[in-house]
Amino acid sequence: MIKQKDECFLFKNQDKKLDLSPMKVESIIISNKAMISTQAISLALENNIDLVFLDRYGFPIGRVWFSKMGSTALIRRKQLDAANCELGLNLVLDLIRQKVNNQLAFLKKLKYARPDKKELFQAPLNTIEGSLEALDRNFKDLDESRLIIMGLEGTAGRAYFSCISKIMPEKFRFKGRSKRPAKNQFNAVLNYCYGVLYSRVEKACIIAGLDPFVGFMHTDNYNKKSLVFDLIEPFRIFAEQTAVYLFTGKKAKNEYFDIKEHSCSLNDKGKPVVIESLNRHLEEKVRYKRRNVKRKYIISHEAHKLANILLEDEAMAHPEWLDIKEF
């Protein structure tokens, strides 16, 4: 229960109570079965504190903020401005560089664990390193550079997944990425993990005050959550690691999949196994900014950092994304 008391918030949970000044509150997240008084809502709005409502699964279903211009509206304005200036280009490049760096680091880790198969890794590693070097060129304009950046990202991705396929158990090897529908077991698992990550990234964007529909790299189509597609890039590695370890650890079974002529999907037996594996992976603590942090919290940290970068309005700002040595 959240109430107002003497111009402060009073948080009550059974026998526990906590008084907080509005000056110490940035946002209030209200989940299933929580209650808030109208006085507390007014206090939050008067102090430009966002109220975010989550459903029973923890995903955002609504948001309330003050009617005058506040931080949320300002962040969204900055998003639109950044999409058409050098800041947006720098943000895109940082996101894609981190994604490719993660791919490179993961393949090196897999190579180190398989000294008898190191020859399988060298050519893909060279290709990915080449794409990474090309991303350091002096790009000038996002619109003109979008296709080049996506092309380099695609080249690295094809080399990456081609190499991963070769270390799969023989019956689970695959030919490239297939999205909707997945054409094989590995892509069915990977797509499912990506789907869970999309929801987590969208939730992080909304809580941070970012508009999921205003992106920098992906075009702004109607009802397309462009920023979610942008911001997920450095975190795809969490899904990829989960999928690879499921198959190389021989935990994936044929009975987990429904296979048709041109598609493959997880069934009711397979979904709980994949979700449990992904959640376990996200719950693990890794070194992040000199601290031990669960992987799942890194997503929200980076979303808030992006919001702060937009508010700083520094055209040459570069976000310090997830350190590849600590994932």
C-alpha positions as a printed Julia matrix, in Angstrom:
327×3 Matrix{Float64}:
  0.0     0.0     0.0
  1.27    3.47   -0.92
 -0.15    6.52    0.86
  0.71   10.16    1.4
  1.72   11.35    4.87
  3.03   14.86    5.64
  4.03   15.51    2.0
  5.96   12.22    1.92
  5.23    8.76    0.59
  4.34    6.08    3.13
  5.05    2.57    1.83
  3.44   -0.23    3.82
  3.98   -3.97    3.37
  2.34   -6.01    6.11
  4.16   -4.89    9.29
  6.89   -2.95    7.48
  6.7     0.81    6.87
  8.92    3.22    4.98
  8.66    7.01    4.67
 10.32    8.62    1.66
 10.53   12.2     0.49
  9.48   12.78   -3.16
 13.0    14.18   -3.67
 14.35   10.64   -3.24
 11.93    8.94   -5.65
 12.39    8.84   -9.43
  9.56    6.46  -10.34
  7.03    4.2    -8.66
  6.49    0.73  -10.08
  3.11   -0.75   -9.15
  2.72   -4.48   -9.68
 -0.13   -6.93   -9.28
 -2.21   -6.64   -6.07
 -0.58   -3.35   -5.01
 -2.69   -0.35   -3.91
 -2.03    3.38   -4.08
 -4.13    6.25   -2.73
 -5.26    9.18   -4.87
 -3.3    11.51   -2.56
 -0.11    9.54   -3.25
 -0.81    9.68   -6.98
 -1.22   13.46   -6.8
  2.01   13.79   -4.83
  3.85   11.75   -7.44
  2.47   13.75  -10.35
  3.19   17.1    -8.69
  6.82   16.02   -8.3
  7.11   14.66  -11.84
  7.44   11.07  -10.6
  6.31    8.48  -13.14
  3.82    5.81  -12.1
  4.31    2.58  -14.05
  1.76   -0.24  -13.76
  2.84   -3.83  -14.39
  0.7    -6.9   -15.04
  0.95  -10.17  -13.1
  3.93  -11.23  -15.23
  5.87   -8.04  -14.61
  5.35   -6.4   -17.99
  4.18   -2.76  -18.39
  0.5    -2.2   -19.12
  0.29    1.54  -18.46
  1.97    4.69  -17.26
  0.85    7.97  -15.66
  2.8    11.22  -15.56
  2.13   14.88  -14.87
  0.27   16.85  -17.54
  2.97   19.52  -17.78
  6.3    18.96  -19.51
  8.42   16.58  -17.47
 11.37   14.24  -17.78
  9.46   11.54  -19.69
  8.25   13.93  -22.36
 11.68   15.55  -22.5
 13.4    12.2   -22.97
 11.06   11.39  -25.85
 11.78   14.74  -27.47
 15.49   14.04  -27.12
 14.96   10.64  -28.73
 13.39   12.27  -31.77
 16.19   14.85  -31.94
 18.89   12.18  -31.61
 17.42   10.15  -34.47
 18.37   12.96  -36.84
 21.76   13.98  -35.53
 25.25   12.71  -34.74
 24.23   11.45  -31.31
 21.83    8.93  -32.83
 24.55    7.67  -35.15
 27.01    7.31  -32.28
 24.44    5.42  -30.21
 23.73    3.02  -33.08
 27.4     2.37  -33.67
 28.0     1.67  -29.99
 25.1    -0.78  -29.88
 26.2    -2.67  -32.98
 29.88   -2.67  -32.02
 28.98   -4.17  -28.66
 26.83   -6.84  -30.3
 29.64   -7.84  -32.65
 32.18   -7.69  -29.82
 29.99  -10.05  -27.83
 29.84  -12.47  -30.75
 33.61  -12.34  -31.1
 34.23  -12.91  -27.4
 31.76  -15.8   -27.2
 33.31  -17.61  -30.16
 36.74  -17.2   -28.6
 35.41  -18.69  -25.38
 33.92  -21.64  -27.26
 37.18  -22.08  -29.19
 39.22  -22.13  -25.98
 37.01  -24.93  -24.64
 37.49  -26.95  -27.86
 41.22  -27.02  -28.68
 40.69  -30.01  -30.97
 38.31  -27.98  -33.16
 40.13  -24.66  -33.23
 40.42  -24.77  -37.04
 36.62  -24.38  -37.26
 36.8   -21.0   -35.56
 39.58  -19.13  -37.31
 37.83  -18.11  -40.54
 34.63  -16.92  -38.79
 36.69  -15.03  -36.21
 38.61  -13.3   -38.99
 35.35  -12.29  -40.7
 33.86  -10.9   -37.49
 37.05   -8.99  -36.68
 36.95   -7.52  -40.18
 33.38   -6.31  -39.68
 34.33   -4.84  -36.32
 37.23   -2.91  -37.84
 34.97   -1.61  -40.62
 32.52   -0.28  -38.02
 35.26    2.06  -36.81
 35.25    4.02  -40.05
 34.19    7.67  -39.98
 30.46    7.48  -40.64
 28.84   10.84  -41.3
 25.11   10.42  -41.68
 22.79    7.8   -40.16
 20.44    7.57  -43.13
 23.31    7.09  -45.58
 25.18    4.75  -43.24
 22.26    2.55  -42.14
 22.6     0.04  -44.96
 26.38   -0.14  -44.56
 26.13   -0.72  -40.82
 23.42   -3.35  -41.22
 25.47   -5.03  -43.93
 28.52   -5.3   -41.68
 26.33   -6.56  -38.86
 24.83   -9.18  -41.18
 28.22  -10.35  -42.41
 29.43  -10.86  -38.85
 26.18  -12.61  -37.9
 26.36  -15.1   -40.77
 29.93  -16.05  -39.88
 28.99  -16.3   -36.21
 26.02  -18.62  -36.62
 27.78  -20.69  -39.28
 30.52  -21.41  -36.76
 28.03  -22.17  -33.98
 26.24  -24.67  -36.21
 29.45  -26.63  -36.68
 29.87  -27.26  -32.95
 26.28  -28.44  -32.49
 25.51  -32.16  -32.1
 25.21  -33.41  -35.67
 21.42  -33.89  -35.62
 20.92  -30.28  -34.52
 23.16  -28.52  -37.04
 21.47  -25.81  -39.07
 21.92  -23.54  -42.07
 21.84  -19.91  -40.98
 19.24  -17.92  -39.1
 15.52  -18.44  -39.67
 13.1   -16.21  -37.82
  9.38  -16.64  -38.44
  8.92  -19.49  -38.74
 12.05  -21.2   -37.44
 13.15  -23.98  -39.75
 15.11  -26.02  -37.22
 15.41  -26.76  -33.51
 18.24  -24.32  -32.74
 16.44  -21.36  -34.29
 13.2   -22.33  -32.55
 14.97  -22.11  -29.18
 16.83  -18.92  -30.11
 13.68  -17.17  -31.35
 11.86  -18.07  -28.16
 14.71  -16.69  -26.02
 14.83  -13.53  -28.12
 11.09  -13.09  -27.56
 11.56  -13.16  -23.79
 14.4   -10.65  -24.08
 12.27   -8.32  -26.23
  9.73   -8.14  -23.4
 12.44   -7.43  -20.83
 13.99   -4.7   -22.98
 10.61   -3.07  -23.6
  9.92   -3.09  -19.88
 13.32   -1.5   -19.18
 12.66    1.21  -21.79
  9.27    2.16  -20.35
 10.5     2.24  -16.75
 13.45    4.43  -17.82
 11.09    6.9   -19.52
 12.12    5.93  -23.05
  9.65    5.55  -25.89
  9.93    1.98  -27.27
  8.63    3.16  -30.65
 11.3     5.83  -31.32
 14.52    4.18  -32.43
 17.77    5.24  -34.08
 18.73    2.35  -36.33
 15.49    0.59  -37.12
 13.0     2.67  -39.1
  9.9     4.06  -37.39
  7.08    2.0   -38.87
  3.56    2.03  -37.46
  3.32   -0.12  -34.32
  6.97   -1.17  -34.59
  8.94   -0.89  -31.35
 12.05    0.46  -33.03
 14.0     1.33  -29.88
 13.45   -2.17  -28.49
 15.0    -3.6   -31.67
 17.94   -1.2   -31.24
 18.55   -1.64  -27.53
 18.3    -5.44  -27.55
 21.4    -5.79  -29.74
 24.05   -5.9   -26.96
 21.89   -8.31  -24.96
 21.16  -10.89  -27.66
 24.22  -12.68  -26.36
 22.22  -13.77  -23.28
 19.76  -15.66  -25.51
 22.51  -17.04  -27.73
 24.53  -18.36  -24.81
 21.43  -20.03  -23.38
 20.6   -21.71  -26.7
 24.15  -22.88  -27.38
 24.62  -24.36  -23.91
 21.28  -26.16  -24.14
 22.36  -27.97  -27.29
 26.06  -28.49  -26.59
 25.16  -29.63  -23.07
 22.84  -32.22  -24.65
 19.83  -30.92  -22.75
 17.74  -30.35  -25.89
 15.63  -33.34  -26.93
 13.61  -34.11  -30.04
 10.47  -34.44  -27.93
 10.66  -30.7   -27.12
  9.82  -29.72  -30.7
  6.9   -29.87  -33.12
  8.39  -30.25  -36.58
  6.41  -29.64  -39.76
  7.48  -29.56  -43.39
  8.74  -25.95  -43.39
  8.78  -24.99  -39.73
  9.85  -26.02  -36.26
  8.54  -24.78  -32.92
  8.9   -25.49  -29.23
  6.02  -27.44  -27.72
  4.63  -27.49  -24.19
  7.38  -29.86  -23.08
 10.16  -27.71  -24.5
  9.08  -24.22  -23.48
  9.48  -24.72  -19.7
 12.95  -26.18  -20.22
 14.06  -23.2   -22.31
 12.5   -20.62  -19.97
 14.13  -22.24  -16.95
 17.53  -22.23  -18.68
 17.22  -18.59  -19.78
 16.03  -17.44  -16.36
 18.88  -19.29  -14.69
 21.33  -17.59  -17.04
 19.82  -14.15  -16.37
 19.91  -14.74  -12.61
 23.67  -15.38  -12.64
 25.87  -12.59  -11.36
 28.66  -11.22  -13.56
 31.17   -8.4   -13.2
 29.57   -5.19  -14.41
 30.97   -1.73  -13.69
 33.19   -3.16  -10.93
 30.28   -4.85   -9.19
 28.65   -8.26   -9.18
 25.29   -7.78  -10.9
 22.7   -10.23  -12.17
 22.54  -10.25  -15.95
 18.82   -9.39  -15.91
 19.49   -6.1   -14.11
 22.12   -4.98  -16.63
 19.36   -4.38  -19.18
 17.56   -1.87  -16.95
 20.86   -0.2   -15.97
 21.7     0.38  -19.63
 18.2     1.69  -20.44
 18.51    4.28  -17.67
 21.99    5.16  -18.89
 20.63    5.75  -22.38
 17.93    8.04  -20.97
 20.58   10.02  -19.08
 22.74   10.32  -22.19
 19.79   11.75  -24.12
 19.09   14.24  -21.35
 22.72   15.35  -21.27
 22.32   16.45  -24.87
 25.99   15.91  -25.7
 26.33   15.3   -29.42
 29.55   13.33  -29.03
 28.42   11.24  -26.05
 29.25    7.55  -26.19
 27.41    5.19  -23.82
 29.6     2.66  -22.07
 27.73   -0.5   -22.92
 28.13   -3.83  -21.26
 31.8    -4.8   -20.91
 32.35   -7.88  -23.05
 34.95   -9.16  -20.62
 32.35   -9.36  -17.86
 29.29  -10.95  -19.46
